[in-house]
Amino acid sequence: MFARILSSVCVSAISMVILNLFIALIRLPGKMTTNQGGLRRLLRISYELYAAILYKLQPLVFHYLGLDILQKIPRTVLTSLLSYGIAFTVFFIFNLMLPRWLAILSLLHGAFIGLTWEKIVTPEDFQLGERMDE
């Protein structure tokens, strides 16, 4: 009798999880459109932070090393390192280990900002998809 009750509870729990998963998949397109605004804001804030740091460092680095850090390759490397450094610092402050997947994600985030640097002029420049002018 106990085994039947336990198996019924397990089957019910599994079916609720599967049902919630299907409902989440159905609602995913609507959630993606609302999350794009948040993603754009995050990318814009990151760009503003990295631009402020790199524009201040550019004359100093150019004077001592003769390297223009606003060129595509050095900029991409530096924004990747800045992104990783920020993630590492936040996790270090809270005395946590930075997961490997998050380290890779932060490096990719910084590389994306570095590679799209010239195309960023307004907050809408992180538009995903084609812009339709009316």
DSSP file (Angstrom, degrees, kcal/mol; ACC not computed):
  #  RESIDUE AA STRUCTURE BP1 BP2  ACC     N-H-->O    O-->H-N    N-H-->O    O-->H-N    TCO  KAPPA ALPHA  PHI   PSI    X-CA   Y-CA   Z-CA
    1    1 A M     >        0   0    0      0, 0.0     4,-2.1     0, 0.0     5,-0.2   0.000 360.0 360.0 360.0 -44.1    0.0    0.0    0.0
    2    2 A F  H  >  +     0   0    0      1,-0.2     4,-2.6     2,-0.2     5,-0.2   0.887 360.0  54.2 -63.3 -38.2    2.8    2.4    0.9
    3    3 A A  H  > S+     0   0    0      1,-0.2     4,-2.6     2,-0.2    -1,-0.2   0.882 107.5  50.3 -64.0 -38.6    4.6    1.6   -2.4
    4    4 A R  H  > S+     0   0    0      2,-0.2     4,-2.4     1,-0.2    -1,-0.2   0.916 111.7  47.2 -65.8 -42.9    1.4    2.5   -4.4
    5    5 A I  H  X S+     0   0    0     -4,-2.1     4,-2.4     2,-0.2    -2,-0.2   0.930 113.8  48.0 -63.5 -44.9    1.0    5.8   -2.6
    6    6 A L  H  X S+     0   0    0     -4,-2.6     4,-2.3     1,-0.2    -2,-0.2   0.911 113.0  47.1 -63.5 -43.4    4.7    6.6   -3.1
    7    7 A S  H  X S+     0   0    0     -4,-2.6     4,-2.5     2,-0.2    -1,-0.2   0.877 111.4  51.9 -67.6 -35.8    4.6    5.7   -6.8
    8    8 A S  H  X S+     0   0    0     -4,-2.4     4,-2.3     2,-0.2    -2,-0.2   0.908 110.4  48.2 -64.5 -41.7    1.4    7.7   -7.3
    9    9 A V  H  X S+     0   0    0     -4,-2.4     4,-2.5     2,-0.2    -2,-0.2   0.912 112.7  48.6 -65.1 -42.3    3.0   10.8   -5.7
   10   10 A C  H  X S+     0   0    0     -4,-2.3     4,-2.6     2,-0.2    -2,-0.2   0.918 112.2  48.0 -64.1 -44.2    6.1   10.4   -7.9
   11   11 A V  H  X S+     0   0    0     -4,-2.5     4,-2.4     1,-0.2    -1,-0.2   0.901 112.8  49.3 -63.9 -40.4    4.0   10.0  -11.1
   12   12 A S  H  X S+     0   0    0     -4,-2.3     4,-2.2     2,-0.2    -2,-0.2   0.918 111.8  48.1 -64.4 -43.3    2.0   13.0  -10.1
   13   13 A A  H  X S+     0   0    0     -4,-2.5     4,-2.2     2,-0.2    -2,-0.2   0.922 112.8  48.0 -64.2 -43.8    5.1   15.1   -9.4
   14   14 A I  H  X S+     0   0    0     -4,-2.6     4,-2.4     1,-0.2    -1,-0.2   0.908 111.3  50.2 -64.1 -41.7    6.7   14.1  -12.7
   15   15 A S  H  X S+     0   0    0     -4,-2.4     4,-2.4     1,-0.2    -1,-0.2   0.870 109.7  51.1 -66.5 -35.3    3.5   14.8  -14.6
   16   16 A M  H  X S+     0   0    0     -4,-2.2     4,-2.6     2,-0.2    -1,-0.2   0.902 110.5  49.3 -66.6 -39.6    3.3   18.3  -13.0
   17   17 A V  H  X S+     0   0    0     -4,-2.2     4,-2.1     2,-0.2    -2,-0.2   0.930 112.8  46.7 -64.0 -44.9    6.9   19.0  -13.9
   18   18 A I  H  X S+     0   0    0     -4,-2.4     4,-2.3     2,-0.2    -2,-0.2   0.904 112.4  50.4 -64.1 -41.6    6.3   17.9  -17.5
   19   19 A L  H  X S+     0   0    0     -4,-2.4     4,-2.3     1,-0.2    -2,-0.2   0.923 111.0  48.4 -62.7 -44.7    3.1   20.0  -17.8
   20   20 A N  H  X S+     0   0    0     -4,-2.6     4,-2.3     1,-0.2    -1,-0.2   0.864 109.7  53.8 -63.8 -35.4    4.9   23.1  -16.4
   21   21 A L  H  X S+     0   0    0     -4,-2.1     4,-2.2     2,-0.2    -2,-0.2   0.922 109.7  46.7 -64.3 -44.3    7.7   22.5  -18.9
   22   22 A F  H  X S+     0   0    0     -4,-2.3     4,-2.0     2,-0.2    -2,-0.2   0.893 112.1  50.5 -65.2 -39.4    5.3   22.4  -21.8
   23   23 A I  H  X S+     0   0    0     -4,-2.3     4,-2.0     1,-0.2    -2,-0.2   0.902 110.3  50.4 -64.5 -40.1    3.5   25.5  -20.6
   24   24 A A  H  X S+     0   0    0     -4,-2.3     4,-0.6     1,-0.2    -2,-0.2   0.893 109.7  50.4 -64.4 -39.3    6.9   27.3  -20.3
   25   25 A L  H  < S+     0   0    0     -4,-2.2     3,-0.4     1,-0.2    -1,-0.2   0.861 109.4  51.4 -66.6 -34.8    7.8   26.2  -23.9
   26   26 A I  H  < S+     0   0    0     -4,-2.0     4,-0.3     1,-0.2    -1,-0.2   0.890 114.1  43.2 -67.8 -38.3    4.4   27.6  -25.1
   27   27 A R  H  X S+     0   0    0     -4,-2.0     4,-1.9     1,-0.2     3,-0.3   0.496  88.0  97.9 -84.6  -3.8    5.0   30.9  -23.4
   28   28 A L  H  X S+     0   0    0     -4,-0.6     4,-2.5    -3,-0.4    -1,-0.2   0.877  76.9  53.7 -58.2 -45.1    8.6   31.2  -24.5
   29   29 A P  H  > S+     0   0    0      0, 0.0     4,-1.5     0, 0.0    -1,-0.2   0.903 110.8  47.5 -59.6 -38.6    8.2   33.4  -27.6
   30   30 A G  H  > S+     0   0    0     -3,-0.3     4,-1.2    -4,-0.3    -2,-0.2   0.890 112.9  48.5 -67.1 -38.4    6.3   36.0  -25.5
   31   31 A K  H  X S+     0   0    0     -4,-1.9     4,-2.2     1,-0.2    -1,-0.2   0.860 105.9  58.5 -68.7 -34.9    8.9   35.9  -22.8
   32   32 A M  H  X S+     0   0    0     -4,-2.5     4,-1.3     1,-0.2    -1,-0.2   0.886 103.4  51.4 -64.2 -38.2   11.7   36.3  -25.3
   33   33 A T  H  X S+     0   0    0     -4,-1.5     4,-0.6     1,-0.2    -1,-0.2   0.875 112.9  45.0 -68.6 -35.0   10.3   39.6  -26.6
   34   34 A T  H  X S+     0   0    0     -4,-1.2     4,-0.8     1,-0.2     3,-0.3   0.828 112.3  52.2 -76.1 -30.0   10.1   41.0  -23.1
   35   35 A N  H  X S+     0   0    0     -4,-2.2     4,-2.4     1,-0.2    -2,-0.2   0.704  94.1  71.8 -78.1 -19.1   13.6   39.7  -22.2
   36   36 A Q  H  X S+     0   0    0     -4,-1.3     4,-2.7     1,-0.2    -1,-0.2   0.876  95.2  53.3 -64.0 -36.3   15.2   41.3  -25.3
   37   37 A G  H  X S+     0   0    0     -4,-0.6     4,-2.1    -3,-0.3    -1,-0.2   0.912 110.5  46.5 -63.9 -41.8   14.8   44.8  -23.7
   38   38 A G  H  X S+     0   0    0     -4,-0.8     4,-2.3     2,-0.2    -2,-0.2   0.887 112.3  50.3 -67.0 -39.2   16.6   43.6  -20.6
   39   39 A L  H  X S+     0   0    0     -4,-2.4     4,-2.5     2,-0.2    -2,-0.2   0.910 110.1  50.5 -64.8 -42.3   19.3   42.0  -22.6
   40   40 A R  H  X S+     0   0    0     -4,-2.7     4,-2.4     1,-0.2    -2,-0.2   0.907 110.5  49.6 -61.6 -41.7   19.8   45.2  -24.6
   41   41 A R  H  X S+     0   0    0     -4,-2.1     4,-2.7     2,-0.2     5,-0.2   0.911 110.4  50.3 -64.0 -41.8   20.0   47.2  -21.4
   42   42 A L  H  X S+     0   0    0     -4,-2.3     4,-2.3     1,-0.2    -2,-0.2   0.925 112.7  46.3 -62.2 -44.7   22.6   44.9  -19.9
   43   43 A L  H  X S+     0   0    0     -4,-2.5     4,-2.5     2,-0.2    -1,-0.2   0.886 112.8  50.4 -65.3 -38.0   24.7   45.1  -23.1
   44   44 A R  H  X S+     0   0    0     -4,-2.4     4,-2.6     2,-0.2    -2,-0.2   0.915 110.6  48.4 -67.0 -42.4   24.4   48.9  -23.2
   45   45 A I  H  X S+     0   0    0     -4,-2.7     4,-2.3     2,-0.2    -2,-0.2   0.913 112.3  49.8 -63.3 -42.0   25.4   49.2  -19.5
   46   46 A S  H  X S+     0   0    0     -4,-2.3     4,-2.9    -5,-0.2     5,-0.3   0.929 110.6  49.7 -61.9 -45.0   28.4   46.9  -20.2
   47   47 A Y  H  X S+     0   0    0     -4,-2.5     4,-2.9     1,-0.2     5,-0.2   0.930 110.8  49.3 -59.5 -45.6   29.4   48.9  -23.2
   48   48 A E  H  X S+     0   0    0     -4,-2.6     4,-2.1     2,-0.2    -1,-0.2   0.904 113.4  46.9 -61.4 -41.5   29.2   52.2  -21.2
   49   49 A L  H  X S+     0   0    0     -4,-2.3     4,-1.9     2,-0.2    -2,-0.2   0.946 115.7  43.6 -65.5 -49.3   31.3   50.8  -18.4
   50   50 A Y  H  X S+     0   0    0     -4,-2.9     4,-3.0     1,-0.2     5,-0.3   0.881 113.2  52.3 -65.8 -37.8   34.0   49.3  -20.7
   51   51 A A  H  X S+     0   0    0     -4,-2.9     4,-2.6    -5,-0.3     5,-0.3   0.909 108.1  51.3 -64.3 -41.6   34.0   52.5  -22.9
   52   52 A A  H  X S+     0   0    0     -4,-2.1     4,-1.1    -5,-0.2    -1,-0.2   0.910 115.1  42.5 -62.2 -41.3   34.6   54.6  -19.8
   53   53 A I  H  X S+     0   0    0     -4,-1.9     4,-2.0     2,-0.2    -2,-0.2   0.946 117.5  44.3 -70.5 -48.4   37.5   52.5  -18.7
   54   54 A L  H  X S+     0   0    0     -4,-3.0     4,-1.9     1,-0.2    -2,-0.2   0.869 110.7  53.1 -69.8 -36.1   39.1   52.0  -22.1
   55   55 A Y  H  < S+     0   0    0     -4,-2.6    -1,-0.2    -5,-0.3    -2,-0.2   0.836 112.2  46.8 -67.8 -30.3   38.8   55.7  -23.2
   56   56 A K  H  X S+     0   0    0     -4,-1.1     4,-0.5    -5,-0.3    -2,-0.2   0.859 116.9  43.3 -76.2 -35.2   40.5   56.7  -19.9
   57   57 A L  H  X S+     0   0    0     -4,-2.0     4,-2.8     1,-0.2     5,-0.3   0.734  94.2  82.8 -80.1 -22.7   43.3   54.1  -20.3
   58   58 A Q  H  X S+     0   0    0     -4,-1.9     4,-2.4     1,-0.2     5,-0.2   0.883  92.2  43.3 -55.7 -49.7   43.9   54.7  -24.0
   59   59 A P  H  > S+     0   0    0      0, 0.0     4,-2.1     0, 0.0    -1,-0.2   0.895 116.1  49.2 -65.5 -36.4   46.2   57.7  -23.8
   60   60 A L  H  X S+     0   0    0     -4,-0.5     4,-2.2     2,-0.2     5,-0.3   0.937 114.2  43.6 -66.8 -47.3   48.2   56.2  -20.9
   61   61 A V  H  X>S+     0   0    0     -4,-2.8     4,-2.9     1,-0.2     6,-0.8   0.890 114.2  51.0 -66.0 -39.4   48.7   52.8  -22.7
   62   62 A F  H  X5S+     0   0    0     -4,-2.4     4,-0.9    -5,-0.3    -1,-0.2   0.884 110.6  49.8 -65.7 -37.3   49.5   54.5  -26.0
   63   63 A H  H  <5S+     0   0    0     -4,-2.1    -2,-0.2    -5,-0.2    -1,-0.2   0.932 122.4  30.1 -66.4 -46.3   52.1   56.7  -24.3
   64   64 A Y  H  <5S+     0   0    0     -4,-2.2    -2,-0.2    -5,-0.1    -3,-0.2   0.852 137.2  20.9 -85.7 -36.5   53.9   53.9  -22.5
   65   65 A L  H  <5S-     0   0    0     -4,-2.9    -3,-0.2    -5,-0.3    -2,-0.1   0.588  89.3-129.3-110.0 -13.4   53.4   51.0  -24.8
   66   66 A G     << +     0   0    0     -4,-0.9     2,-0.5    -5,-0.8    -4,-0.2   0.762  65.1 133.2  68.8  24.0   52.6   52.6  -28.2
   67   67 A L        -     0   0    0     -6,-0.8     2,-1.0    -9,-0.1    -1,-0.2  -0.924  55.0-141.5-113.0 127.7   49.5   50.4  -28.5
   68   68 A D    >   -     0   0    0     -2,-0.5     3,-1.4     1,-0.1     7,-0.2  -0.778  14.0-169.0 -86.7 105.8   46.1   51.7  -29.4
   69   69 A I  T 3  S+     0   0    0     -2,-1.0     9,-0.2     1,-0.3    -1,-0.1   0.513  79.0  70.5 -77.6  -2.8   43.8   49.7  -27.2
   70   70 A L  T 3  S+     0   0    0      4,-0.1    -1,-0.3     5,-0.1     2,-0.1   0.401  73.8 107.1 -93.7   3.3   40.7   50.9  -29.2
   71   71 A Q  S <> S-     0   0    0     -3,-1.4     4,-2.2     1,-0.1     5,-0.3  -0.384  88.2-102.5 -70.0 161.4   41.7   48.9  -32.2
   72   72 A K  H  > S+     0   0    0      1,-0.2     4,-2.2     2,-0.2     5,-0.2   0.905 113.3  41.3 -59.3 -51.1   39.5   45.8  -32.8
   73   73 A I  H  > S+     0   0    0      2,-0.2     4,-2.3     1,-0.2     5,-0.2   0.956 118.7  42.2 -69.8 -51.1   41.8   43.0  -31.4
   74   74 A P  H  > S+     0   0    0      0, 0.0     4,-2.7     0, 0.0     5,-0.2   0.901 115.8  51.7 -62.2 -36.8   43.2   44.7  -28.3
   75   75 A R  H  X S+     0   0    0     -4,-2.2     4,-2.7     2,-0.2     5,-0.2   0.917 110.0  48.3 -63.6 -43.2   39.7   46.1  -27.5
   76   76 A T  H  X S+     0   0    0     -4,-2.2     4,-1.9    -5,-0.3    38,-0.2   0.910 113.2  47.4 -65.0 -42.4   38.1   42.7  -27.8
   77   77 A V  H  X S+     0   0    0     -4,-2.3     4,-2.3     2,-0.2    -2,-0.2   0.932 114.5  47.0 -63.8 -45.2   40.7   41.1  -25.6
   78   78 A L  H  X S+     0   0    0     -4,-2.7     4,-2.6     1,-0.2    -2,-0.2   0.887 111.3  49.4 -68.1 -39.0   40.5   43.9  -23.0
   79   79 A T  H  X S+     0   0    0     -4,-2.7     4,-2.3     2,-0.2    -1,-0.2   0.871 111.2  51.2 -68.6 -33.5   36.7   43.9  -22.9
   80   80 A S  H  X S+     0   0    0     -4,-1.9     4,-2.4    30,-0.3    30,-0.2   0.930 112.5  45.6 -64.5 -44.4   36.7   40.1  -22.4
   81   81 A L  H  X S+     0   0    0     -4,-2.3     4,-2.8     2,-0.2    -2,-0.2   0.876 112.1  51.7 -66.9 -37.2   39.2   40.4  -19.6
   82   82 A L  H  X S+     0   0    0     -4,-2.6     4,-2.4     2,-0.2    -1,-0.2   0.924 110.7  48.1 -63.8 -43.4   37.2   43.2  -18.0
   83   83 A S  H  X S+     0   0    0     -4,-2.3     4,-2.1     2,-0.2    -2,-0.2   0.929 114.5  45.4 -62.9 -45.2   34.0   41.1  -18.2
   84   84 A Y  H  X S+     0   0    0     -4,-2.4     4,-2.9     1,-0.2     5,-0.2   0.913 112.3  52.7 -63.2 -42.4   35.8   38.2  -16.6
   85   85 A G  H  X S+     0   0    0     -4,-2.8     4,-2.4     2,-0.2    -2,-0.2   0.880 108.8  48.8 -62.8 -38.8   37.4   40.4  -14.0
   86   86 A I  H  X S+     0   0    0     -4,-2.4     4,-2.4     2,-0.2    -1,-0.2   0.933 113.4  46.5 -66.7 -45.5   34.1   41.9  -12.9
   87   87 A A  H  X S+     0   0    0     -4,-2.1     4,-2.2     1,-0.2    -2,-0.2   0.923 114.0  48.5 -62.0 -43.6   32.5   38.4  -12.7
   88   88 A F  H  X S+     0   0    0     -4,-2.9     4,-2.5     1,-0.2    -2,-0.2   0.902 111.0  50.6 -63.3 -41.3   35.5   37.1  -10.7
   89   89 A T  H  X S+     0   0    0     -4,-2.4     4,-2.5     2,-0.2    -1,-0.2   0.912 109.6  49.8 -64.1 -43.2   35.5   40.1   -8.4
   90   90 A V  H  X S+     0   0    0     -4,-2.4     4,-1.5     1,-0.2    -1,-0.2   0.930 114.6  44.1 -61.7 -45.2   31.8   39.7   -7.6
   91   91 A F  H  <>S+     0   0    0     -4,-2.2     5,-3.1     1,-0.2    -1,-0.2   0.866 112.6  52.9 -68.5 -34.9   32.2   36.0   -6.8
   92   92 A F  H ><5S+     0   0    0     -4,-2.5     3,-1.4     3,-0.2    -2,-0.2   0.889 105.6  53.9 -66.0 -39.7   35.4   36.7   -4.8
   93   93 A I  H 3<5S+     0   0    0     -4,-2.5    -1,-0.2     1,-0.3    -2,-0.2   0.892 111.7  44.4 -61.7 -39.5   33.5   39.3   -2.7
   94   94 A F  T 3<5S-     0   0    0     -4,-1.5    -1,-0.3    -5,-0.2    -2,-0.2   0.307 115.8-118.3 -88.4   9.7   30.9   36.8   -1.8
   95   95 A N  T < 5 +     0   0    0     -3,-1.4     2,-0.3     1,-0.2    -3,-0.2   0.891  69.0 134.6  57.0  45.1   33.6   34.1   -1.2
   96   96 A L      < -     0   0    0     -5,-3.1     2,-0.4    -6,-0.1    -1,-0.2  -0.862  59.5-111.4-120.6 155.8   32.3   31.9   -4.0
   97   97 A M        -     0   0    0     -2,-0.3    -9,-0.0    -3,-0.1    -5,-0.0  -0.706  32.1-121.7 -83.8 137.0   34.0   29.9   -6.7
   98   98 A L        -     0   0    0     -2,-0.4     5,-0.1     1,-0.0   -10,-0.1  -0.701  31.1-124.6 -78.7 116.9   33.3   31.2  -10.2
   99   99 A P     >  -     0   0    0      0, 0.0     4,-2.0     0, 0.0     3,-0.3  -0.292  13.8-123.0 -62.4 148.5   31.8   28.3  -12.2
  100  100 A R  H  > S+     0   0    0      1,-0.2     4,-2.3     2,-0.2     5,-0.2   0.875 111.1  53.7 -60.5 -39.6   33.7   27.5  -15.4
  101  101 A W  H  > S+     0   0    0      1,-0.2     4,-2.1     2,-0.2    -1,-0.2   0.858 109.5  48.6 -66.3 -33.8   30.5   28.0  -17.5
  102  102 A L  H  > S+     0   0    0     -3,-0.3     4,-2.5     2,-0.2    -1,-0.2   0.849 108.8  53.1 -74.6 -33.5   30.1   31.5  -16.1
  103  103 A A  H  X S+     0   0    0     -4,-2.0     4,-2.0     2,-0.2    -2,-0.2   0.924 111.8  45.8 -63.6 -43.8   33.7   32.3  -16.7
  104  104 A I  H  X S+     0   0    0     -4,-2.3     4,-2.4     1,-0.2    -2,-0.2   0.908 112.5  51.0 -65.1 -41.7   33.3   31.3  -20.4
  105  105 A L  H  X S+     0   0    0     -4,-2.1     4,-2.4     1,-0.2    -2,-0.2   0.897 109.8  49.3 -63.2 -40.5   30.0   33.2  -20.6
  106  106 A S  H  X S+     0   0    0     -4,-2.5     4,-2.3     2,-0.2    -1,-0.2   0.885 110.6  50.5 -68.3 -36.3   31.6   36.4  -19.2
  107  107 A L  H  X S+     0   0    0     -4,-2.0     4,-2.2     2,-0.2    -2,-0.2   0.912 112.4  46.9 -64.7 -41.6   34.5   36.1  -21.7
  108  108 A L  H  X S+     0   0    0     -4,-2.4     4,-2.5     2,-0.2    -2,-0.2   0.879 110.1  53.8 -66.2 -37.9   32.1   35.7  -24.6
  109  109 A H  H  X S+     0   0    0     -4,-2.4     4,-2.1     2,-0.2    -2,-0.2   0.941 111.0  45.3 -60.4 -48.3   30.1   38.6  -23.3
  110  110 A G  H  X S+     0   0    0     -4,-2.3     4,-2.4   -30,-0.2   -30,-0.3   0.882 112.0  51.9 -63.8 -38.6   33.2   40.8  -23.3
  111  111 A A  H  X S+     0   0    0     -4,-2.2     4,-2.5     2,-0.2    -1,-0.2   0.892 107.9  52.4 -65.8 -38.6   34.2   39.6  -26.7
  112  112 A F  H  X S+     0   0    0     -4,-2.5     4,-1.9     2,-0.2    -2,-0.2   0.927 110.9  46.7 -62.1 -44.7   30.7   40.4  -28.1
  113  113 A I  H  < S+     0   0    0     -4,-2.1     4,-0.2     1,-0.2    -2,-0.2   0.921 113.9  48.9 -63.3 -43.1   30.9   44.0  -26.7
  114  114 A G  H >< S+     0   0    0     -4,-2.4     3,-0.6   -38,-0.2     4,-0.2   0.872 112.7  46.8 -64.9 -37.6   34.5   44.4  -28.1
  115  115 A L  H 3< S+     0   0    0     -4,-2.5     3,-0.3     1,-0.2    -1,-0.2   0.816 116.4  42.7 -76.4 -30.0   33.5   43.1  -31.6
  116  116 A T  T >X S+     0   0    0     -4,-1.9     3,-0.7    -5,-0.2     4,-0.5   0.234  81.2 113.8 -98.6  14.4   30.4   45.2  -31.9
  117  117 A W  G X4 S+     0   0    0     -3,-0.6     3,-1.2     1,-0.3    -1,-0.2   0.877  74.0  48.5 -54.6 -48.3   32.0   48.4  -30.5
  118  118 A E  G 34 S+     0   0    0     -3,-0.3    -1,-0.3     1,-0.3    -2,-0.1   0.767 108.1  55.3 -68.7 -24.4   31.9   50.5  -33.7
  119  119 A K  G <4 S+     0   0    0     -3,-0.7     2,-0.8    -4,-0.1     3,-0.3   0.512  85.2  96.1 -86.8  -4.3   28.2   49.6  -34.4
  120  120 A I    <<  +     0   0    0     -3,-1.2    -1,-0.0    -4,-0.5     6,-0.0  -0.778  33.6 128.7 -93.4 112.2   27.0   50.8  -31.0
  121  121 A V  S    S+     0   0    0     -2,-0.8    -1,-0.2     1,-0.5    -2,-0.1   0.604  70.7  23.8-125.7 -43.4   25.8   54.4  -31.2
  122  122 A T  S >  S-     0   0    0     -3,-0.3     3,-2.2     1,-0.0    -1,-0.5  -0.823  84.2-104.8-123.2 163.2   22.3   54.4  -29.6
  123  123 A P  G >  S+     0   0    0      0, 0.0     3,-0.8     0, 0.0   -79,-0.1   0.747 118.2  61.8 -59.8 -22.3   20.7   52.0  -27.0
  124  124 A E  G >  S+     0   0    0      1,-0.2     3,-1.0     2,-0.1    -4,-0.0   0.475  76.2  93.5 -81.8  -0.2   18.6   50.5  -29.8
  125  125 A D  G <  S+     0   0    0     -3,-2.2    -1,-0.2     1,-0.3    -6,-0.0   0.612  72.0  67.7 -72.1  -9.9   21.8   49.3  -31.6
  126  126 A F  G <  S+     0   0    0     -3,-0.8    -1,-0.3    -4,-0.1     2,-0.2  -0.021  73.6 152.8 -93.4  30.6   21.6   45.9  -29.9
  127  127 A Q    <   -     0   0    0     -3,-1.0     2,-0.7     1,-0.1     4,-0.1  -0.408  39.0-144.1 -63.4 128.8   18.4   45.2  -31.9
  128  128 A L        +     0   0    0     -2,-0.2     2,-0.2     2,-0.1    -1,-0.1  -0.873  67.6   4.9 -96.4 117.8   17.9   41.5  -32.5
  129  129 A G  S    S-     0   0    0     -2,-0.7     2,-0.3     2,-0.1    -2,-0.0  -0.538 108.1 -35.2 104.1-174.5   16.5   40.9  -35.9
  130  130 A E        -     0   0    0     -2,-0.2     2,-0.5     1,-0.0    -2,-0.1  -0.675  54.9-127.7 -90.4 136.9   15.7   43.2  -38.8
  131  131 A R        -     0   0    0     -2,-0.3     2,-0.7    -4,-0.1    -2,-0.1  -0.714  18.6-151.9 -84.8 125.9   14.5   46.8  -38.1
  132  132 A M        -     0   0    0     -2,-0.5     2,-0.3     2,-0.0    -1,-0.0  -0.876   7.1-157.5-103.0 111.7   11.3   47.6  -40.0
  133  133 A D              0   0    0     -2,-0.7    -2,-0.0     1,-0.1     0, 0.0  -0.701 360.0 360.0 -88.0 138.8   11.0   51.3  -40.8
  134  134 A E              0   0    0     -2,-0.3    -1,-0.1     0, 0.0    -2,-0.0   0.417 360.0 360.0-105.2 360.0    7.4   52.6  -41.4
